[in-house]
Amino acid sequence: MIVSIAVDDEPKALDVISIHSSKVPELALIRTFTNPENALAFLKDEFVDLIFLDINMPGISGLQFVQRLQTKPHIVFTTAYSEYAIDSYNFEAVDYLLKPIEFDRFYKSVYKVKKLMQLNSLQQDNLLGKYFFVKDGYKQMKVCMDDILYIQSEGNYLNIVTKNERVVARMTFQQLLEKLPPHQFFRVHNSYVINFKHILKIEDNQIFIQDHKIPIGIKYKEKLFGVINTI
């Protein structure tokens, strides 16, 4: 699943991207923004795989937007001006879509991102073997991604709850999510990230994982069900 947002100061352009996105089963467009500052604020706490980003916006351009990102997802630039194409590739964009955006051309961009994500996932699996290390006190603990049930934030620490143990790590959600495959791990609450593989059921705004009940935050609920409905 490719989790994405779109940023464009023109609502009609966002409507086109939303319509095209609804036709691509492997793509989840979770939010659209006409104000790039709001999008940057959203991305401080949230991780996405892909941003459809207009280059020519008032106040802050798409290129300036990319420079301000703390972590950089895949970028597909959109604009009505073809002269920006060279600049976009200098920013390592996956693709450049010229408005008005046709669906076939849109899908090719999504397909490129999908292939890159598959390649990155393959490389990560080969390099890490689906394991990573976190510092727990004076120890470096090896954690198997598939064994993680959920992750809970408590102050400046994260409780990584696995099938067999609980590892306490001093790090932020954002730092940890960068280590985890986004198609498998999802933030469902200000204090919780869950592993999709271990969900038993969702009921009464709670996620049931083994004998654990994980609350679903209001601001995460729509996005969660949007992703689930596309799986």
C-alpha positions in Angstrom: 0.0 0.0 0.0 1.3 3.4 -1.0 0.2 6.0 1.6 0.2 9.5 0.0 -0.9 13.1 0.4 -1.3 15.9 -2.2 -0.3 19.6 -1.9 -1.6 22.2 -4.3 -3.0 25.7 -3.9 -5.7 25.0 -6.5 -8.6 22.9 -5.2 -9.6 21.8 -8.7 -6.1 20.2 -9.1 -6.5 18.4 -5.8 -9.9 17.1 -7.0 -8.3 15.6 -10.1 -5.6 13.9 -8.0 -8.3 12.6 -5.7 -10.3 11.1 -8.5 -7.3 9.5 -10.1 -6.2 8.1 -6.8 -9.6 6.5 -6.2 -9.0 4.4 -9.3 -5.7 2.9 -8.1 -6.2 0.1 -5.5 -2.7 0.2 -4.2 -2.7 3.9 -3.5 -4.2 5.5 -0.4 -4.5 9.3 -0.6 -5.1 10.1 3.0 -5.1 14.0 3.0 -5.0 16.9 0.6 -3.7 20.4 1.4 -4.1 23.8 -0.3 -1.8 25.4 2.3 1.7 23.9 2.2 2.5 25.1 5.7 -0.4 22.9 7.0 1.1 20.0 5.0 4.5 20.5 6.6 3.0 20.6 10.1 1.1 17.3 9.3 4.3 15.7 8.1 6.2 16.5 11.4 4.1 13.8 13.1 3.0 11.6 10.2 4.9 9.4 7.7 3.8 9.0 4.1 5.4 7.2 1.2 4.5 9.7 -1.5 3.7 13.4 -1.9 2.0 14.8 -5.0 3.4 18.3 -4.9 2.7 21.4 -6.9 5.8 23.3 -7.8 4.4 26.8 -8.4 2.6 27.8 -5.2 2.3 31.3 -3.5 4.3 31.8 -0.3 6.4 28.6 -0.6 7.2 26.8 -3.8 7.2 23.0 -4.1 11.0 23.1 -4.3 11.2 25.1 -1.0 8.7 22.6 0.5 11.0 19.7 -0.2 14.0 21.5 1.4 12.1 21.9 4.6 11.1 18.2 4.9 12.7 16.5 7.9 12.4 13.1 6.2 11.9 12.9 2.4 9.3 10.5 1.0 9.0 9.9 -2.7 8.0 13.1 -4.6 5.9 13.5 -7.7 5.9 17.1 -8.8 2.8 18.6 -10.5 2.6 21.9 -12.4 1.2 23.7 -15.4 4.7 24.9 -16.4 7.0 22.5 -18.3 10.1 24.7 -17.7 10.2 23.5 -14.1 11.0 19.9 -15.2 14.8 20.2 -14.9 14.6 21.7 -11.5 12.3 18.9 -10.3 14.7 16.2 -11.2 17.5 18.1 -9.5 15.5 17.4 -6.3 15.5 13.7 -7.1 11.8 13.6 -7.8 10.4 10.3 -9.0 8.3 12.0 -11.7 7.0 15.2 -13.1 3.3 15.5 -14.1 2.2 18.3 -16.4 -1.3 19.7 -15.8 -4.0 18.9 -16.8 -3.0 15.4 -15.5 -4.3 12.5 -17.5 -5.0 9.3 -15.6 -2.7 7.1 -17.7 0.2 9.4 -17.0 -0.8 9.6 -13.3 -0.8 5.8 -13.0 2.7 5.6 -14.6 4.0 7.8 -11.8 2.3 5.7 -9.1 3.8 2.5 -10.8 7.3 4.1 -10.6 6.9 4.7 -6.9 5.6 1.2 -6.4 8.6 -0.3 -8.0 11.0 1.9 -6.0 9.3 0.9 -2.8 9.5 -2.8 -3.7 13.2 -2.4 -4.5 13.9 -0.5 -1.2 12.0 -3.1 0.7 14.0 -5.9 -0.9 17.3 -4.1 -0.2 16.2 -3.5 3.4 15.3 -7.2 3.9 18.7 -8.2 2.4 20.7 -5.8 4.6 18.8 -6.1 7.8 17.1 -9.5 7.5 14.0 -7.9 8.9 15.8 -7.0 12.1 17.0 -3.8 13.7 18.7 -2.7 16.8 17.6 -0.3 19.5 19.4 0.9 22.6 17.7 -0.3 25.8 19.7 1.2 28.7 23.3 0.1 28.2 22.3 -2.7 25.9 21.7 -2.9 22.1 18.6 -5.0 21.7 17.9 -6.9 18.4 14.2 -6.7 17.5 12.5 -8.7 14.8 10.0 -6.6 12.9 7.5 -9.4 12.4 7.5 -10.1 16.1 6.4 -6.6 17.1 2.8 -6.5 18.2 2.6 -2.7 18.9 4.7 0.2 20.1 3.6 2.6 22.9 5.0 6.0 23.6 5.6 7.0 27.2 7.2 10.4 27.5 10.6 10.3 25.9 10.6 6.5 25.7 9.0 3.9 23.5 7.8 0.5 24.7 8.3 -2.0 21.9 6.0 -4.9 22.7 6.8 -8.1 20.9 5.5 -11.7 21.1 8.1 -12.5 23.7 9.3 -9.4 25.4 9.0 -5.6 26.0 11.9 -3.5 24.9 12.2 0.1 26.2 14.0 2.5 23.8 14.8 6.2 24.1 13.7 7.5 20.7 10.7 9.1 19.0 8.0 7.5 16.9 9.4 9.2 13.8 12.9 7.8 14.4 11.5 4.3 14.8 9.0 4.5 11.9 11.9 5.3 9.6 13.2 1.8 10.4 9.9 0.0 9.8 8.1 -0.8 6.5 5.2 1.6 6.3 2.9 -1.0 4.6 3.2 -3.1 7.8 3.2 -0.5 10.7 0.7 2.2 11.2 0.1 5.0 13.8 -3.4 4.7 15.2 -3.1 7.0 18.2 -0.8 9.7 19.5 0.7 7.0 21.8 0.4 3.8 19.7 1.8 2.3 16.5 0.5 -1.2 15.5 1.7 -4.0 13.3 -1.1 -4.8 10.8 0.0 -8.5 10.7 -1.2 -9.1 14.3 -4.6 -7.4 14.2 -7.3 -9.8 15.3 -10.3 -7.4 15.0 -11.3 -3.8 15.3 -14.3 -3.0 17.5 -15.6 0.0 19.5 -12.7 2.2 18.5 -10.2 -0.4 19.7 -7.8 -2.7 17.9 -7.4 -6.2 19.4 -3.9 -7.7 19.1 -3.6 -11.0 21.1 -4.9 -10.0 24.6 -4.0 -6.3 24.1 -6.6 -3.6 23.4 -5.2 -0.6 21.5 -7.2 2.6 21.4 -7.8 4.4 18.0 -7.3 8.1 18.1 -10.0 10.3 16.5 -7.6 12.0 14.1 -6.2 8.6 13.0 -9.5 6.7 12.5 -10.4 8.0 9.0 -7.0 7.3 7.7 -6.8 3.9 9.3 -10.1 2.7 7.7 -9.1 4.4 4.4 -6.0 2.2 4.3 -7.8 -1.0 5.5 -10.5 -0.6 2.8 -7.8 -0.5 0.1 -6.0 -3.7 1.3 
